[in-house]
Amino acid sequence: MVLAEPVCDCAVDDEYQCSSRCIKSELRGDTLYYKAAIMLYEHAAKELFPGWNIWVTGHSLGGAIASFVAQTKHIPGVAFESPGDKLASARLGLAKHHILGDSLLYHVGNTADPVFMGKCTGKTSVCGFGGYALETACHAGHECVYDVVKDNDTTMSILYHSIQTVMDEVIMKYEEVPKCVRKHGCTDCVQWEFV
């Protein structure tokens, strides 16, 4: 199967090459969820709930957006099954808080979810067929990872990305929350070259 358009909107001529300048520009675009989420947070913090401690949360793309808002506004955030956000955080200039260790950001995920684990790679993956390149595995902040593959002797499946499956088959089945740790030495987008 040949995709009608490249997975990466910033693709250059060679396969698995993207323009770094294009990606940085696209991340800051006016039509992105990031800017809208920042505006929503500011409205809530200033107009609706002034003086309150606000946490942000989300699932999948919503989790990545919540992560960016948490890092931008220095507030607590919890992301569920989000794709790796550390690379995009660095491109947005947010990674310094992750490096300094003052992040109150937690990524909750499971080892059977290819999106969370950064394994939804290549044009023939379920993500590629959907027109997405979710090849980032590194998360800013802490990772709280349920080892579903080992504990349940299961295989990785996009079904373990669904929030309903995560609630029913992961979170509700474990008696304890996994230890939340910072992952060091993580590498993102190993197939891609940024030019």
TIMAR-230230 format. One line per 2 residues: number of its first residue (from 1); their letters; for each residue x, y, z of N, C-alpha, C, CB. Coordinates in pm, 1 decimal, padded with zeros to 6 digits, m for minus. Glycine has a CB too. Example, Ala and Ser with C-alpha at 12.3 -4.5 7.8 and 13.67 -1.06 7.14 Angstrom:
# residues 2
1) AS) 01319.0/m00569.0/00780.0/01230.0/m00450.0/00780.0/01320.0/m00330.0/00780.0/01130.8/m00447.3/00904.6 ~ 01285.0/m00225.0/00708.0/01367.0/m00106.0/00714.0/01290.0/00003.0/00787.0/01408.4/m00059.8/00572.5
This chain:
# residues 195
1) MV) 00084.2/m00117.8/00000.0/00000.0/00000.0/00000.0/00088.7/00124.1/00000.0/m00095.8/m00000.2/00121.8 ~ 00060.5/00218.5/m00085.5/00134.5/00343.3/m00093.0/00048.1/00454.3/m00035.5/00176.7/00375.1/m00239.0
3) LA) 00104.3/00528.5/00058.5/00030.4/00640.3/00116.4/00024.1/00754.6/00016.5/00095.3/00687.1/00248.3 ~ m00089.2/00823.8/00012.2/m00107.9/00933.8/m00081.1/m00015.5/01051.3/m00050.6/m00251.9/00979.6/m00078.5
5) EP) 00015.9/01070.7/00076.0/00104.1/01179.9/00114.1/00201.1/01129.5/00219.9/00023.3/01302.0/00166.0 ~ 00312.4/01198.1/00237.0/00410.5/01151.7/00335.5/00355.6/01159.5/00477.4/00538.7/01233.8/00325.0
7) VC) 00404.4/01071.2/00564.8/00362.1/01070.7/00703.9/00403.4/01201.2/00770.9/00421.9/00949.8/00778.8 ~ 00521.2/01249.4/00739.4/00571.8/01373.3/00797.4/00540.7/01489.0/00702.3/00725.2/01363.6/00825.2
9) DC) 00462.1/01587.3/00747.4/00429.2/01702.0/00663.0/00551.7/01785.3/00628.7/00326.2/01788.9/00731.4 ~ 00657.5/01768.1/00702.0/00781.0/01842.7/00679.6/00885.1/01757.6/00607.0/00837.5/01892.5/00812.6
11) AV) 00839.6/01651.9/00541.1/00931.4/01560.6/00472.3/01005.3/01632.1/00360.5/00855.4/01439.9/00416.2 ~ 01129.4/01589.8/00341.7/01208.2/01635.7/00226.9/01216.3/01519.4/00129.2/01352.5/01685.3/00270.0
13) DD) 01301.2/01528.1/00030.1/01302.2/01430.1/m00078.9/01325.6/01286.9/m00034.7/01406.4/01467.0/m00177.2 ~ 01421.8/01263.6/00052.4/01455.3/01127.5/00092.5/01354.5/01071.7/00191.6/01594.5/01123.3/00152.5
15) EY) 01334.2/00939.7/00186.5/01248.0/00873.9/00283.6/01309.5/00887.8/00422.6/01227.1/00724.5/00246.9 ~ 01225.9/00912.8/00521.3/01267.9/00928.5/00660.5/01359.7/01048.5/00681.8/01337.4/00803.3/00707.2
17) QC) 01336.2/01157.1/00606.3/01404.5/01282.7/00631.0/01300.0/01392.0/00649.1/01502.3/01317.2/00515.1 ~ 01320.7/01474.7/00752.0/01230.7/01587.0/00778.2/01311.9/01712.8/00799.0/01141.3/01559.4/00901.0
19) SS) 01251.5/01825.2/00766.9/01313.9/01954.8/00786.4/01296.9/01999.2/00931.6/01253.8/02059.1/00690.0 ~ 01407.1/02018.2/01002.3/01402.1/02064.1/01141.3/01335.6/02200.3/01151.6/01542.8/02070.0/01200.9
21) RC) 01367.8/02288.9/01060.2/01309.2/02423.6/01061.8/01157.2/02416.2/01044.3/01371.7/02511.5/00950.4 ~ 01111.8/02333.9/00953.8/00968.7/02316.2/00931.0/00898.3/02263.8/01055.6/00945.2/02221.2/00814.0
23) IK) 00958.3/02163.3/01119.0/00896.7/02103.6/01238.0/00885.0/02205.9/01350.3/00978.2/01982.2/01285.8 ~ 00989.9/02283.8/01375.1/00984.9/02386.1/01480.0/00876.9/02489.4/01449.5/01121.9/02455.3/01494.7
25) SE) 00866.3/02527.7/01325.0/00764.2/02624.5/01284.2/00623.8/02566.3/01300.8/00786.7/02667.8/01138.2 ~ 00607.4/02441.6/01259.6/00475.6/02376.1/01269.1/00430.4/02361.0/01413.8/00479.6/02238.5/01201.8
27) LR) 00522.7/02332.1/01504.3/00487.1/02316.3/01646.2/00431.2/02444.4/01706.0/00608.5/02272.0/01726.3 ~ 00471.4/02558.3/01653.0/00427.8/02686.7/01706.9/00314.3/02748.3/01625.3/00544.7/02782.8/01712.4
29) GD) 00259.1/02674.7/01531.8/00153.3/02727.1/01445.6/00028.4/02769.5/01522.5/00115.9/02623.9/01343.1 ~ m00039.1/02871.5/01469.4/m00159.9/02924.6/01534.3/m00275.7/02825.9/01535.0/m00203.4/03051.3/01465.7
31) TL) m00273.4/02728.1/01447.9/m00386.4/02635.1/01439.7/m00367.6/02510.4/01525.0/m00408.6/02594.4/01296.5 ~ m00260.7/02503.0/01601.8/m00233.4/02383.2/01679.7/m00305.4/02383.8/01814.0/m00084.8/02368.9/01701.6
33) YY) m00326.6/02266.0/01866.6/m00393.6/02250.2/01995.3/m00313.7/02313.7/02108.8/m00416.9/02102.6/02024.5 ~ m00183.3/02318.1/02096.0/m00097.9/02371.9/02202.1/m00137.5/02514.9/02237.1/00049.6/02367.1/02159.9
35) KA) m00146.6/02601.2/02136.1/m00181.9/02740.4/02162.7/m00323.2/02752.5/02218.3/m00168.8/02823.4/02035.7 ~ m00415.9/02673.8/02165.6/m00553.5/02676.8/02216.4/m00558.5/02630.6/02361.8/m00645.1/02588.5/02129.6
37) AI) m00480.7/02528.5/02394.3/m00478.9/02476.6/02531.3/m00419.1/02578.8/02627.5/m00399.4/02345.1/02538.1 ~ m00316.5/02650.3/02584.7/m00258.0/02756.2/02668.1/m00362.7/02864.0/02693.9/m00131.8/02817.8/02600.2
39) ML) m00436.8/02902.8/02591.3/m00541.5/03005.0/02607.9/m00651.3/02955.8/02701.9/m00602.4/03042.9/02471.2 ~ m00690.6/02830.0/02690.8/m00791.8/02773.7/02781.0/m00742.8/02772.7/02924.8/m00829.2/02631.8/02737.7
41) YE) m00618.2/02730.8/02944.0/m00562.6/02730.0/03078.7/m00561.3/02871.8/03137.2/m00420.0/02670.8/03077.7 ~ m00513.8/02967.6/03059.3/m00506.2/03105.6/03109.0/m00643.8/03160.1/03143.8/m00439.8/03195.9/03005.3
43) HA) m00744.2/03127.9/03063.0/m00881.6/03171.4/03092.9/m00929.9/03107.3/03223.5/m00977.7/03134.6/02975.7 ~ m00905.8/02978.5/03238.0/m00948.4/02909.1/03360.7/m00875.4/02963.9/03482.7/m00923.4/02757.6/03348.4
45) AK) m00744.6/02985.4/03470.3/m00664.3/03030.9/03584.4/m00696.0/03175.1/03624.2/m00516.1/03018.4/03551.9 ~ m00725.4/03259.6/03525.7/m00747.6/03401.6/03554.8/m00894.8/03436.6/03577.5/m00693.5/03485.4/03441.6
47) EL) m00984.2/03375.9/03500.0/m01124.9/03415.7/03502.6/m01214.7/03321.0/03582.6/m01176.3/03425.2/03362.4 ~ m01196.9/03191.7/03565.9/m01288.6/03095.2/03626.6/m01246.6/03049.3/03765.6/m01301.6/02976.1/03537.7
49) FP) m01117.8/03024.1/03783.0/m01069.6/02967.9/03909.3/m00944.1/03039.7/03959.0/m01041.0/02818.7/03893.0 ~ m00948.4/03172.4/03974.4/m00827.2/03241.8/04019.5/m00786.5/03195.8/04159.2/m00848.9/03394.2/04018.5
51) GW) m00656.1/03174.6/04175.3/m00603.9/03131.1/04304.3/m00609.3/02981.2/04328.9/m00677.8/03198.9/04411.1 ~ m00673.7/02905.9/04241.1/m00682.3/02761.3/04256.6/m00554.6/02696.3/04204.1/m00806.2/02705.3/04182.9
53) NI) m00522.8/02577.7/04255.9/m00415.5/02495.3/04200.6/m00476.7/02409.9/04091.3/m00346.4/02406.7/04311.0 ~ m00441.2/02436.9/03969.7/m00499.0/02366.1/03854.9/m00399.9/02262.5/03805.1/m00536.6/02464.8/03740.8
55) WV) m00450.0/02140.1/03784.3/m00373.3/02033.1/03722.3/m00428.4/02013.7/03581.2/m00381.0/01899.7/03806.4 ~ m00345.0/01970.0/03489.4/m00391.2/01936.6/03354.9/m00371.6/01787.8/03330.8/m00316.1/02020.1/03247.7
57) TG) m00460.3/01729.9/03252.7/m00451.8/01587.6/03222.3/m00510.2/01562.4/03084.8/m00525.0/01503.2/03328.9 ~ m00476.1/01448.3/03027.7/m00530.1/01410.7/02898.4/m00482.9/01272.1/02859.0/m00490.4/01512.4/02792.2
59) HS) m00544.7/01221.2/02753.7/m00512.1/01089.2/02700.4/m00461.6/01104.4/02557.1/m00635.8/00994.5/02705.8 ~ m00358.2/01031.2/02521.8/m00303.3/01027.0/02387.1/m00257.6/01167.3/02345.1/m00408.0/00971.1/02287.4
61) LG) m00311.5/01220.5/02235.6/m00275.2/01355.5/02193.1/m00308.8/01455.6/02303.3/m00347.9/01393.0/02061.8 ~ m00421.9/01436.4/02370.3/m00459.5/01523.6/02481.2/m00358.3/01518.5/02594.8/m00596.8/01485.7/02533.0
63) GA) m00297.2/01402.2/02615.9/m00193.1/01389.1/02717.3/m00067.9/01465.3/02678.7/m00159.6/01242.9/02740.1 ~ m00031.2/01459.0/02551.4/00086.1/01534.0/02505.1/00060.6/01684.1/02519.2/00119.8/01498.3/02357.4
65) IA) m00058.8/01728.5/02482.8/m00093.2/01870.6/02495.7/m00092.3/01910.9/02643.4/m00232.4/01899.9/02431.9 ~ m00148.5/01826.6/02730.5/m00146.9/01855.1/02874.6/m00002.8/01866.3/02924.3/m00222.7/01744.8/02953.4
67) SF) 00084.8/01781.6/02872.4/00226.2/01786.3/02910.6/00288.1/01920.3/02872.7/00304.0/01671.5/02844.1 ~ 00261.3/01966.8/02751.5/00317.1/02094.6/02707.1/00265.7/02210.5/02792.3/00283.2/02118.9/02559.9
69) VA) 00136.5/02207.7/02826.5/00078.5/02312.8/02910.6/00141.3/02308.3/03049.7/m00075.9/02297.1/02920.2 ~ 00154.2/02188.4/03105.8/00214.5/02173.3/03238.5/00357.0/02228.5/03240.0/00214.6/02025.3/03281.0
71) QT) 00433.1/02196.8/03136.3/00571.0/02245.2/03129.4/00577.4/02395.7/03106.4/00646.4/02173.2/03018.7 ~ 00488.1/02448.5/03024.7/00487.3/02591.5/02994.4/00448.7/02673.7/03116.4/00391.5/02620.9/02879.5
73) KH) 00348.2/02626.1/03189.5/00292.9/02702.3/03301.9/00346.9/02656.8/03437.3/00142.2/02691.3/03301.9 ~ 00434.8/02557.8/03437.4/00497.3/02506.8/03561.1/00390.8/02460.9/03661.0/00587.1/02615.7/03625.6
75) IP) 00298.0/02379.6/03611.0/00191.1/02325.6/03694.3/00193.8/02173.0/03685.1/00051.8/02381.7/03650.7 ~ 00128.4/02103.7/03777.2/00124.4/01957.5/03770.0/00042.4/01908.5/03650.1/00066.6/01900.3/03899.5
77) GV) 00087.4/01797.4/03592.3/00016.5/01737.0/03480.7/00028.8/01585.8/03482.7/00068.6/01791.8/03349.5 ~ m00077.9/01519.2/03435.6/m00078.2/01373.7/03423.6/m00125.5/01339.7/03282.7/m00169.8/01306.3/03533.0
79) AF) m00041.9/01267.0/03209.9/m00074.5/01226.0/03072.9/m00091.1/01074.4/03069.8/00036.3/01272.0/02972.0 ~ m00196.0/01027.9/03004.5/m00222.0/00885.1/02991.9/m00197.3/00840.5/02848.0/m00366.7/00851.8/03035.1
81) ES) m00108.1/00741.4/02832.1/m00081.6/00677.7/02702.3/m00047.1/00778.6/02592.9/m00202.1/00596.0/02659.3 ~ 00025.4/00884.0/02628.2/00061.4/00982.9/02527.2/00186.1/00937.4/02451.1/00085.0/01121.2/02592.3
83) PG) 00196.9/00980.2/02325.5/00321.8/00952.9/02254.9/00434.1/01030.3/02323.0/00310.9/00991.2/02103.8 ~ 00557.4/00990.7/02297.4/00670.6/01061.3/02356.4/00665.5/01209.6/02323.4/00802.4/01001.2/02307.9
85) DK) 00689.4/01292.6/02423.9/00677.2/01436.9/02407.1/00807.2/01512.3/02433.5/00570.4/01489.0/02497.9 ~ 00910.5/01441.9/02473.4/01035.1/01508.5/02512.8/01099.5/01582.8/02395.7/01133.8/01406.3/02569.6
87) LA) 01099.4/01523.6/02276.9/01158.7/01586.5/02159.8/01082.4/01713.7/02122.1/01160.7/01488.4/02041.6 ~ 00950.7/01705.6/02119.4/00869.3/01824.7/02089.1/00885.2/01929.1/02198.7/00719.9/01786.8/02073.2
89) SA) 00896.6/01885.8/02324.0/00918.4/01979.2/02434.7/01047.8/02056.9/02414.6/00922.0/01904.3/02568.9 ~ 01151.7/01987.3/02371.8/01279.5/02054.0/02346.0/01266.0/02153.2/02231.6/01389.0/01951.0/02314.2
91) RL) 01194.0/02115.5/02128.8/01176.2/02204.8/02014.3/01092.0/02327.3/02050.3/01111.0/02129.3/01898.7 ~ 01005.9/02314.2/02150.8/00926.9/02427.8/02198.9/01001.5/02508.5/02305.1/00793.9/02378.9/02255.5
93) GL) 01120.1/02461.7/02344.0/01198.5/02530.6/02446.0/01154.0/02500.0/02587.5/01191.9/02677.4/02423.6 ~ 01086.7/02386.6/02608.3/01031.7/02352.4/02739.2/01116.2/02250.9/02815.0/00892.6/02299.1/02723.2
95) AK) 01212.9/02189.5/02751.4/01283.7/02075.1/02809.0/01369.6/02109.4/02929.2/01369.1/02012.3/02705.4 ~ 01401.4/02236.9/02952.0/01491.4/02271.4/03062.3/01436.4/02227.2/03197.2/01516.7/02421.1/03064.1
97) HH) 01304.8/02227.9/03214.6/01246.4/02188.0/03342.0/01259.8/02037.5/03362.7/01099.2/02229.6/03348.9 ~ 01251.1/01962.1/03253.7/01272.5/01818.1/03262.5/01416.8/01788.9/03303.7/01239.6/01749.7/03127.8
99) IL) 01508.4/01862.4/03245.2/01650.1/01840.7/03273.8/01683.7/01881.5/03417.2/01737.5/01919.1/03174.6 ~ 01626.7/01992.8/03462.6/01656.2/02041.8/03597.5/01591.4/01957.1/03706.5/01610.3/02185.0/03611.3
101) GD) 01491.7/01878.8/03670.3/01431.4/01788.4/03767.1/01319.1/01848.2/03850.2/01535.3/01739.0/03857.3 ~ 01268.4/01964.7/03812.0/01162.1/02024.5/03890.5/01023.2/01999.9/03831.4/01186.1/02172.0/03903.3
103) SL) 01012.2/01905.8/03742.0/00886.4/01877.3/03675.2/00789.0/01802.6/03766.7/00911.8/01796.4/03549.2 ~ 00664.4/01845.5/03765.3/00555.9/01773.6/03832.7/00470.2/01706.6/03726.5/00469.8/01869.7/03921.8
105) LY) 00535.4/01648.4/03629.8/00469.1/01588.6/03515.1/00484.3/01436.9/03519.9/00526.3/01644.9/03383.6 ~ 00371.7/01367.7/03502.4/00370.5/01221.9/03509.8/00303.6/01164.5/03385.4/00297.7/01173.9/03637.7
107) HV) 00371.2/01068.8/03323.1/00316.7/00997.7/03207.6/00281.9/00856.2/03252.7/00418.6/00996.2/03087.0 ~ 00154.8/00821.4/03246.0/00107.9/00688.7/03284.3/00082.7/00610.7/03155.8/m00022.0/00696.2/03373.8
109) GN) 00143.4/00492.8/03145.9/00126.5/00412.6/03025.6/00153.2/00266.2/03053.3/00217.9/00462.1/02915.4 ~ 00142.7/00185.6/02947.4/00166.9/00042.8/02962.7/00251.4/m00009.1/02846.7/00033.9/m00034.2/02971.2
111) TA) 00324.1/m00115.7/02872.5/00419.1/m00169.7/02775.1/00354.5/m00236.5/02654.6/00508.1/m00267.8/02842.3 ~ 00222.9/m00258.0/02658.0/00154.8/m00319.2/02544.2/00102.5/m00214.7/02445.6/00039.8/m00406.0/02593.0
113) DP) 00115.0/m00086.9/02479.0/00067.3/00021.6/02392.4/00180.3/00069.1/02301.5/00012.6/00139.8/02477.1 ~ 00171.1/00043.6/02169.8/00279.7/00083.5/02080.6/00295.5/00234.8/02067.6/00257.3/00024.3/01944.8
115) VF) 00189.5/00311.9/02088.6/00199.1/00458.0/02080.8/00280.3/00510.0/02198.7/00057.7/00523.2/02078.8 ~ 00245.9/00468.5/02319.2/00316.7/00512.0/02439.3/00462.5/00467.2/02436.6/00247.3/00457.7/02564.3
117) MG) 00486.7/00347.1/02388.5/00622.2/00290.6/02388.0/00707.4/00338.3/02269.9/00614.0/00139.9/02385.9 ~ 00649.3/00415.0/02178.3/00725.0/00463.2/02063.0/00753.4/00355.5/01960.7/00853.9/00522.8/02108.3
119) KC) 00666.5/00255.7/01952.8/00687.5/00143.1/01861.5/00588.8/00141.9/01744.9/00676.8/00013.0/01937.6 ~ 00512.2/00248.0/01730.1/00417.4/00256.8/01619.0/00490.9/00322.4/01502.6/00287.4/00338.3/01658.9
121) TG) 00590.7/00250.5/01450.1/00686.5/00308.7/01357.1/00670.7/00257.2/01215.7/00825.3/00282.3/01404.2 ~ 00708.7/00340.0/01124.3/00712.5/00301.9/00983.2/00580.7/00322.4/00911.6/00753.1/00159.2/00970.5
123) KT) 00590.5/00327.6/00780.5/00473.1/00352.5/00696.9/00374.2/00236.4/00696.7/00516.5/00381.4/00555.7 ~ 00420.2/00118.2/00733.1/00329.0/00002.5/00731.7/00269.2/m00026.5/00868.5/00402.1/m00120.7/00681.8
125) SV) 00300.0/00056.0/00968.7/00239.9/00036.8/01101.1/00096.2/00088.5/01100.4/00323.1/00108.9/01210.8 ~ 00020.6/00054.7/01203.9/m00116.2/00103.5/01214.3/m00117.3/00255.8/01219.5/m00185.5/00044.9/01338.5
127) CG) m00015.9/00316.7/01279.8/m00006.3/00463.0/01282.4/00023.1/00516.7/01142.2/00103.5/00508.9/01381.8 ~ 00115.5/00451.8/01071.6/00148.9/00494.3/00936.4/00030.2/00486.6/00842.9/00261.3/00411.0/00882.3
129) FG) m00048.4/00379.6/00852.1/m00167.7/00367.1/00768.6/m00268.6/00476.6/00800.7/m00231.9/00229.4/00787.2 ~ m00268.5/00522.3/00925.0/m00357.8/00631.3/00965.0/m00304.2/00768.6/00930.8/m00383.8/00624.3/01111.7
131) GY) m00180.0/00774.2/00877.3/m00121.2/00900.9/00839.4/m00044.5/00970.3/00950.5/m00226.6/00990.3/00790.6 ~ m00006.8/00894.3/01054.0/00063.8/00952.3/01167.7/00204.2/00894.8/01179.5/m00014.0/00928.3/01297.1
133) AL) 00294.6/00976.1/01229.1/00429.4/00931.2/01262.0/00446.0/00947.6/01412.8/00539.6/01012.0/01181.9 ~ 00414.7/00844.0/01487.5/00424.6/00848.2/01633.7/00544.6/00765.1/01676.7/00293.6/00795.8/01701.3
135) ET) 00660.3/00810.3/01642.2/00780.7/00731.6/01660.9/00866.1/00781.5/01776.6/00861.4/00731.8/01535.0 ~ 00811.2/00869.3/01858.0/00885.5/00918.7/01973.0/00853.9/00832.9/02094.4/00852.4/01067.0/02000.7
137) AC) 00956.7/00796.2/02168.2/00940.1/00709.9/02285.2/00973.1/00781.8/02415.5/01027.4/00587.0/02271.5 ~ 01039.5/00893.7/02407.1/01089.0/00961.6/02526.9/00986.6/01060.9/02579.6/01221.1/01033.1/02497.4
139) HA) 00961.3/01053.1/02709.0/00864.5/01141.7/02773.9/00935.6/01239.6/02866.3/00760.5/01060.2/02852.8 ~ 00889.2/01363.2/02868.2/00937.6/01461.4/02964.7/00877.0/01427.0/03100.6/00900.7/01608.3/02921.0
141) GH) 00947.1/01455.2/03205.6/00894.3/01426.5/03339.3/00912.6/01280.7/03378.0/00747.2/01462.9/03346.4 ~ 00820.9/01231.5/03460.2/00827.8/01094.9/03512.8/00742.2/01000.6/03429.1/00782.5/01091.2/03659.9
143) EC) 00784.7/00874.6/03423.6/00705.2/00770.2/03359.1/00659.3/00670.5/03464.7/00786.4/00698.6/03247.0 ~ 00530.5/00639.6/03462.7/00470.7/00540.1/03551.7/00419.0/00430.2/03459.5/00354.2/00601.9/03643.7
145) VY) 00497.4/00323.5/03441.9/00470.1/00225.5/03336.6/00425.2/00092.0/03395.6/00594.3/00205.2/03249.4 ~ 00305.4/00051.9/03355.8/00254.2/m00081.5/03389.4/00315.2/m00180.1/03290.0/00095.6/m00086.3/03385.3
147) DV) 00383.5/m00283.3/03338.0/00448.0/m00379.8/03249.3/00349.1/m00491.3/03212.8/00575.4/m00439.2/03316.2 ~ 00252.5/m00456.3/03131.1/00146.0/m00547.6/03090.3/00200.8/m00664.1/03008.7/00040.1/m00472.7/03009.9
149) VK) 00299.5/m00638.7/02923.1/00355.3/m00745.1/02838.9/00415.0/m00855.3/02926.0/00462.7/m00688.3/02742.8 ~ 00495.3/m00818.3/03024.0/00558.5/m00917.0/03110.8/00458.6/m00979.2/03208.3/00673.1/m00852.9/03187.8
151) DN) 00382.1/m00896.7/03275.5/00293.4/m00945.1/03381.3/00178.6/m01031.3/03329.7/00237.4/m00828.4/03457.2 ~ 00129.5/m01001.7/03210.2/00013.6/m01074.1/03155.7/00049.3/m01163.0/03037.7/m00093.0/m00976.0/03113.3
153) DT) 00179.8/m01171.4/03007.1/00226.5/m01251.6/02894.5/00146.2/m01220.3/02768.3/00217.0/m01401.1/02927.7 ~ 00137.9/m01091.3/02738.5/00063.0/m01046.2/02621.1/00158.4/m00981.5/02521.9/m00049.3/m00947.0/02661.5
155) TM) 00108.3/m00947.7/02406.5/00188.9/m00881.4/02304.4/00139.5/m00738.8/02286.4/00183.6/m00958.7/02170.2 ~ 00224.0/m00659.2/02223.9/00190.7/m00520.4/02198.2/00076.0/m00512.9/02097.2/00314.4/m00443.1/02146.8
157) SI) m00020.9/m00424.8/02123.2/m00135.3/m00408.1/02034.3/m00191.8/m00267.6/02049.6/m00244.1/m00514.0/02063.5 ~ m00237.1/m00210.7/01940.2/m00298.8/m00077.9/01943.9/m00423.9/m00078.5/02032.3/m00334.8/m00031.3/01801.1
159) LY) m00481.1/m00195.7/02058.5/m00597.4/m00205.0/02147.5/m00563.4/m00157.4/02288.4/m00649.5/m00349.1/02152.3 ~ m00436.3/m00169.8/02327.9/m00393.8/m00124.7/02460.6/m00369.6/00026.5/02466.6/m00267.4/m00198.1/02501.7
161) HS) m00405.0/00097.0/02360.8/m00397.0/00243.0/02360.9/m00530.9/00306.0/02400.7/m00354.0/00293.8/02222.5 ~ m00637.9/00237.4/02376.9/m00772.2/00288.3/02409.0/m00785.0/00317.7/02557.6/m00880.1/00187.4/02366.0
163) IQ) m00837.2/00434.1/02591.8/m00850.4/00470.6/02732.4/m00943.1/00373.9/02805.8/m00902.6/00613.8/02745.5 ~ m01044.8/00322.6/02739.2/m01134.9/00227.1/02804.4/m01061.6/00097.2/02837.5/m01256.7/00197.7/02714.5
165) TV) m00981.4/00047.8/02744.3/m00901.8/m00072.1/02769.8/m00801.6/m00047.0/02880.5/m00829.7/m00117.4/02642.9 ~ m00737.9/00068.7/02878.0/m00640.5/00102.5/02981.2/m00707.8/00103.3/03118.7/m00575.4/00239.8/02951.7
167) MD) m00824.2/00163.0/03127.1/m00895.4/00166.5/03256.0/m00934.9/00025.2/03300.4/m01021.7/00256.2/03245.6 ~ m01000.3/m00049.9/03210.5/m01054.1/m00181.6/03245.7/m00947.2/m00290.0/03259.7/m01154.0/m00224.2/03142.2
169) EV) m00851.8/m00293.7/03167.2/m00757.0/m00404.9/03160.1/m00620.6/m00376.3/03222.5/m00737.6/m00443.4/03018.3 ~ m00596.0/m00250.5/03257.6/m00465.8/m00217.9/03315.8/m00484.4/m00158.0/03454.8/m00387.9/m00120.1/03224.6
171) IM) m00531.3/m00036.4/03461.3/m00536.2/00035.2/03589.8/m00622.0/m00037.4/03693.1/m00590.0/00176.4/03569.2 ~ m00738.7/m00086.6/03655.4/m00828.1/m00153.3/03750.5/m00779.2/m00293.2/03789.8/m00967.6/m00163.1/03691.3
173) KY) m00693.0/m00353.5/03709.6/m00645.5/m00489.6/03738.1/m00521.4/m00493.4/03826.6/m00615.9/m00560.9/03609.0 ~ m00450.8/m00381.5/03836.2/m00331.4/m00376.7/03921.0/m00370.2/m00322.1/04058.2/m00219.6/m00288.8/03855.9
175) EE) m00312.3/m00378.2/04161.6/m00340.9/m00331.7/04297.1/m00256.9/m00211.9/04335.5/m00318.4/m00442.7/04396.1 ~ m00143.9/m00192.6/04267.6/m00055.7/m00081.2/04298.3/m00020.5/m00004.4/04171.8/00071.3/m00130.6/04367.4
177) VP) 00001.5/00123.9/04189.1/00049.6/00207.7/04080.4/00199.1/00179.8/04065.1/00021.2/00360.9/04107.7 ~ 00247.8/00168.2/03941.7/00391.6/00143.2/03925.6/00473.9/00261.5/03975.2/00425.0/00114.3/03778.5
179) KC) 00597.4/00234.9/04011.3/00687.3/00340.1/04054.7/00708.8/00437.1/03938.5/00822.6/00281.1/04104.5 ~ 00702.4/00565.4/03969.0/00721.2/00668.0/03867.2/00866.7/00713.8/03868.7/00625.1/00788.2/03890.6
181) VR) 00932.8/00701.1/03753.9/01075.4/00732.9/03744.3/01102.3/00816.7/03620.1/01160.1/00604.0/03741.2 ~ 01215.8/00882.4/03622.0/01263.8/00953.7/03503.4/01346.2/00856.2/03419.8/01348.7/01080.4/03542.8
183) KH) 01319.3/00849.8/03293.9/01391.3/00760.2/03204.0/01510.4/00835.5/03144.9/01297.5/00706.2/03091.0 ~ 01627.3/00781.6/03161.8/01749.0/00844.8/03110.3/01803.9/00762.4/02994.9/01855.7/00859.9/03221.9
185) GC) 01872.1/00827.2/02904.6/01934.7/00757.4/02793.2/01837.7/00715.9/02684.6/02005.4/00637.7/02843.3 ~ 01725.4/00781.9/02675.3/01623.1/00748.7/02575.6/01658.8/00812.9/02441.4/01482.6/00795.9/02622.9
187) TD) 01630.5/00743.7/02332.3/01656.0/00794.5/02197.7/01527.0/00793.9/02118.5/01764.4/00710.7/02125.8 ~ 01499.4/00904.4/02051.1/01376.9/00919.3/01971.7/01402.0/00910.7/01822.2/01310.7/01050.7/02003.4
189) CV) 01300.8/00868.3/01750.5/01295.7/00873.6/01603.8/01421.9/00818.5/01538.3/01273.8/01016.2/01558.3 ~ 01459.3/00697.3/01574.4/01586.4/00641.1/01528.2/01592.7/00625.1/01376.4/01609.8/00507.4/01593.8
191) QW) 01478.6/00611.2/01309.5/01478.8/00593.8/01163.9/01488.4/00726.7/01089.2/01353.2/00520.1/01120.3 ~ 01464.6/00837.4/01159.0/01452.9/00967.5/01093.2/01581.1/01048.2/01100.2/01340.7/01046.4/01154.6
193) EF) 01603.7/01125.7/00994.8/01713.0/01220.6/00991.8/01650.1/01359.2/00980.3/01812.9/01191.3/00873.2 ~ 01694.9/01451.2/01065.6/01641.7/01587.8/01064.7/01745.8/01679.2/01003.5/01603.3/01635.5/01208.5
195) V) 01707.5/01742.8/00894.1/01801.3/01826.2/00816.8/01757.7/01971.8/00815.7/01813.1/01774.6/00672.8
